[in-house]
Amino acid sequence: MLGFQDQVGAVEERSSERMNFRTKPRIKQAIQQAAALSGVDDSVFTMNAAYRSAMETIAAHERTTLQPVDHARFFAALDTPPAPTERLRAAFARHRETIVSR
């Protein structure tokens, strides 16, 4: 049996926001069954699952993980960058002409 970890309850902040959504009966039944097996009500179970998924999604978009071979290539490219192309030089020139720095 898997232990239920209440991640939402650990957030020290008053619950003042509401979220309302509709779902299919089969999904609701599955959530209620899983919540009952975990010993919590369905709203606590649902909020924890949604919060955990949200945090994983945010982390996946904020962090880049490289395989060892990619890691080596990435740092090699930083150590020996290629010469700027004509298009890159033109982009920098446009930037200097259009952006005012303070």
Buried (B, 14 or more C-beta within 10 A) or exposed (E): EEEBEBEBEEEEEEEEEEEEEEEEEEEEEEBBEBBEEBEBEBEBBBBBBEBEEEEEEEEEEEEEEEEEEEEEEEEEEEEEEEEEEEEEEEEEEEEEEEEEEE
